[in-house]
Amino acid sequence: MVECDLAKVETGVRFSSLAPYVKIVAPSDVEIKLNSKELSFFVVKKGCDDMLNIIKEKLDLSPELKKKIDWAKNYTSTPIKLEKGHLIRLEPSNLAYVDPHKVIINNYTFLFFNGVNTFYVNNLNEQHNLSELEHFFKLAKSC
């Protein structure tokens, strides 16, 4: 269970121009509510009916991507930790984003998106072709 320290709540939340802007003056002005499934939570400004609902839905790896990851894992005999990605929607706005699938080897995190022939290492700054995956798995294994 996650506990929130209201003393550390930011004083404002800013979204793009299409989404609502909510200014929180003090931590005592907000309530944080979890739904029964703990898949989403609400940040509510007291005395205000508007709320932001964050919905997190688990995504499955595409069969092609799973096959490529499994092949590189087996070819290099590298133990991996796989975390499936999520589709994260912010309601009632029209904003959504994809949290990538993650493969963790030692101190390296490989980021994958379904339907793309590239991957990223540790951040989204530089992309690499999936044909290089076994090379990166070997490097990560040796560290």
C-alpha positions as CSV (number, residue, x, y, z in Angstrom):
1,M,0.0,0.0,0.0
2,V,1.3,3.5,-0.9
3,E,1.3,6.2,1.8
4,C,1.4,9.8,0.7
5,D,3.0,12.5,2.8
6,L,0.8,15.5,2.2
7,A,3.6,17.8,3.3
8,K,5.4,16.9,0.1
9,V,2.5,17.5,-2.3
10,E,3.4,19.9,-5.1
11,T,1.8,23.3,-4.9
12,G,0.5,23.0,-8.5
13,V,-0.3,20.5,-11.2
14,R,0.1,21.7,-14.8
15,F,-1.2,20.1,-17.9
16,S,-1.3,21.0,-21.5
17,S,-3.8,23.7,-22.6
18,L,-6.5,21.2,-23.4
19,A,-6.5,19.8,-19.8
20,P,-7.7,21.5,-16.7
21,Y,-5.3,23.4,-14.4
22,V,-5.6,22.7,-10.7
23,K,-3.8,24.9,-8.2
24,I,-3.3,23.4,-4.8
25,V,-2.5,26.1,-2.3
26,A,-1.7,23.9,0.7
27,P,-1.5,20.2,1.4
28,S,-4.6,20.5,3.6
29,D,-6.5,21.5,0.5
30,V,-6.4,18.1,-1.1
31,E,-7.6,14.6,-0.5
32,I,-6.2,11.5,-2.1
33,K,-8.6,8.6,-2.7
34,L,-7.8,5.1,-3.9
35,N,-10.5,3.1,-5.7
36,S,-11.2,-0.4,-4.4
37,K,-9.0,-2.2,-7.0
38,E,-6.1,0.2,-6.4
39,L,-5.7,0.6,-10.1
40,S,-6.4,4.3,-10.0
41,F,-6.4,7.2,-7.6
42,F,-8.0,10.6,-7.4
43,V,-6.5,13.9,-6.3
44,V,-9.3,16.1,-5.2
45,K,-9.2,19.7,-4.3
46,K,-11.5,20.1,-1.3
47,G,-14.6,22.0,-2.1
48,C,-14.2,21.3,-5.8
49,D,-16.1,18.7,-7.8
50,D,-13.5,18.3,-10.5
51,M,-11.1,15.4,-10.1
52,L,-8.5,13.7,-12.2
53,N,-8.8,9.9,-12.5
54,I,-5.6,8.1,-13.5
55,I,-6.4,4.7,-15.1
56,K,-3.5,2.3,-15.6
57,E,-4.2,-0.7,-17.9
58,K,-1.6,-3.5,-18.4
59,L,-0.5,-4.1,-22.0
60,D,0.5,-7.5,-23.4
61,L,3.7,-7.9,-25.4
62,S,3.0,-8.4,-29.1
63,P,3.9,-11.9,-30.2
64,E,6.6,-10.6,-32.5
65,L,8.3,-8.6,-29.8
66,K,8.1,-11.5,-27.3
67,K,9.7,-13.8,-29.8
68,K,12.6,-11.4,-30.4
69,I,13.2,-10.8,-26.7
70,D,13.0,-14.6,-26.0
71,W,15.4,-15.3,-28.8
72,A,18.0,-12.8,-27.6
73,K,17.6,-14.1,-24.0
74,N,18.1,-17.7,-25.0
75,Y,20.9,-17.0,-27.5
76,T,23.0,-15.1,-24.9
77,S,21.9,-17.3,-21.9
78,T,21.0,-14.1,-20.1
79,P,18.5,-14.1,-17.1
80,I,16.1,-11.2,-17.5
81,K,13.3,-9.6,-15.5
82,L,10.4,-8.6,-17.7
83,E,7.9,-5.9,-16.7
84,K,4.9,-5.4,-19.0
85,G,4.0,-1.9,-20.0
86,H,0.8,0.1,-19.3
87,L,-1.6,2.3,-21.1
88,I,-2.1,5.3,-18.7
89,R,-5.2,7.5,-19.3
90,L,-6.0,10.7,-17.5
91,E,-9.7,11.2,-17.2
92,P,-11.8,13.3,-17.8
93,S,-9.2,14.7,-20.2
94,N,-8.3,13.2,-23.5
95,L,-4.6,12.6,-22.5
96,A,-3.1,9.2,-22.6
97,Y,0.4,7.8,-22.8
98,V,2.1,4.4,-23.0
99,D,4.5,3.2,-20.4
100,P,7.0,0.9,-22.3
101,H,7.7,-2.8,-21.6
102,K,10.9,-3.2,-19.6
103,V,13.6,-5.8,-19.6
104,I,16.0,-5.5,-16.7
105,I,19.4,-7.0,-16.7
106,N,21.8,-5.9,-13.9
107,N,21.9,-2.1,-14.0
108,Y,20.4,-1.8,-17.5
109,T,16.8,-1.3,-18.4
110,F,15.7,-2.0,-22.0
111,L,12.6,-0.2,-23.1
112,F,10.3,-1.7,-25.8
113,F,7.1,-0.5,-27.5
114,N,4.7,-2.9,-29.4
115,G,4.8,-2.5,-33.2
116,V,8.2,-0.8,-33.3
117,N,11.5,-2.4,-34.6
118,T,13.6,-0.4,-32.2
119,F,14.4,-0.4,-28.5
120,Y,16.0,2.0,-25.9
121,V,18.5,1.5,-23.2
122,N,17.9,3.2,-19.8
123,N,16.1,6.2,-21.3
124,L,14.4,7.4,-24.5
125,N,17.4,9.5,-25.8
126,E,18.9,7.0,-28.3
127,Q,17.1,4.2,-30.1
128,H,18.7,1.0,-31.4
129,N,17.5,-1.6,-33.9
130,L,16.1,-4.8,-32.6
131,S,18.7,-6.7,-34.6
132,E,21.3,-5.4,-32.1
133,L,19.5,-6.7,-29.1
134,E,21.6,-9.8,-28.5
135,H,24.8,-7.6,-28.5
136,F,23.3,-5.3,-25.8
137,F,22.1,-8.3,-23.8
138,K,25.7,-9.6,-23.8
139,L,27.1,-6.2,-22.7
140,A,24.5,-6.0,-19.9
141,K,25.2,-9.6,-18.8
142,S,28.9,-8.9,-18.5
143,C,28.5,-5.9,-16.2
